[in-house]
């Protein structure tokens, strides 16, 4: 053991296995990237660049129409929520008001 170091004893005989393992890991990573890119293309997801920006943004007529419909639906739903809030406020006021006051208001409405 006098002129032989640890690198020659352990590393050198296993060097082909270490290089092969590194190459295999690199190959698996590349194949995984290719597979995920293929899945994204197959299912219609936009491809991303290195920093997350869309490489192929889809701004076709169908997408624009879908955005227009969703915007319209959103406005309708907001109006409906506003109406429901008003009705809820009225119900809360009825529940929390004094019973005699409520009865008086009902009698006034009946007399009109």
C-alpha positions in Angstrom: 0.0 0.0 0.0 3.0 2.2 -0.1 2.6 4.2 -3.4 -1.0 3.4 -4.2 -3.6 5.9 -3.2 -7.4 5.5 -2.6 -8.3 6.9 -6.0 -6.4 4.1 -7.7 -7.9 1.5 -5.5 -11.6 2.5 -5.5 -12.3 5.1 -8.1 -10.3 3.8 -11.1 -11.9 0.3 -11.2 -15.4 1.8 -10.8 -14.9 4.7 -13.2 -16.8 3.1 -16.1 -19.8 2.5 -13.8 -19.8 6.1 -12.5 -19.6 7.6 -16.1 -22.3 5.2 -17.3 -24.5 6.1 -14.4 -24.1 9.8 -15.1 -24.9 9.4 -18.7 -27.9 7.2 -17.9 -29.3 9.9 -15.5 -28.8 12.5 -18.2 -30.5 10.4 -20.8 -33.5 9.8 -18.4 -33.8 13.5 -17.8 -33.8 14.3 -21.5 -36.3 11.6 -22.3 -38.5 12.8 -19.5 -38.5 16.4 -20.9 -39.3 15.1 -24.4 -42.2 13.0 -23.0 -43.7 15.9 -21.0 -43.4 18.2 -24.0 -45.1 15.6 -26.2 -47.9 15.3 -23.6 -48.4 19.1 -23.5 -48.6 19.3 -27.3 -51.0 16.3 -27.4 -53.4 17.9 -24.9 -53.3 21.4 -26.3 -51.3 23.1 -23.6 -49.1 26.0 -24.7 -45.4 25.4 -24.7 -43.3 27.5 -22.3 -39.9 29.1 -22.9 -37.0 29.0 -20.6 -38.4 31.6 -18.3 -42.1 30.5 -18.4 -43.3 32.8 -21.2 -45.6 31.2 -23.7 -43.9 30.3 -27.0 -47.1 29.6 -28.9 -49.9 31.8 -27.5 -53.2 30.8 -29.0 -55.2 33.9 -29.9 -57.6 32.5 -32.5 -61.1 33.5 -33.0 -62.5 30.7 -30.9 -60.5 31.8 -27.9 -61.5 35.4 -28.3 -65.2 34.4 -28.5 -64.8 32.2 -25.4 -63.3 35.1 -23.5 -66.2 37.4 -24.6 -68.8 34.8 -23.4 -67.1 34.4 -20.1 -66.9 38.1 -19.6 -70.6 38.4 -20.3 -71.4 35.6 -17.9 -69.2 37.1 -15.3 -71.1 40.4 -15.5 -74.5 38.6 -15.2 -73.3 36.6 -12.2 -72.0 39.8 -10.5 -75.4 41.4 -11.0 -77.2 38.4 -9.6 -74.9 38.4 -6.6 -75.7 42.1 -6.0 -79.4 41.2 -6.1 -78.9 38.4 -3.7 -77.0 40.7 -1.3 -79.8 43.2 -1.3 -82.4 40.4 -0.6 -80.2 39.1 2.2 -79.9 42.6 3.8 -83.7 42.8 3.7 -84.0 39.4 5.4 -81.5 40.3 8.0 -83.3 43.5 8.8 -86.6 41.6 9.1 -85.1 39.1 11.4 -83.3 41.6 13.6 -86.0 44.3 13.8 -88.4 44.4 16.8 -91.5 42.3 16.2 -93.8 45.1 17.1 -92.2 47.4 14.5 -92.5 44.7 11.8 -96.1 44.1 12.7 -96.8 47.9 12.5 -95.1 48.1 9.0 -97.2 45.1 7.8 -100.4 46.7 9.0 -99.4 50.0 7.2 -98.9 48.0 4.0 -102.3 46.3 4.4 -104.1 49.6 5.0 -102.7 51.2 1.8 
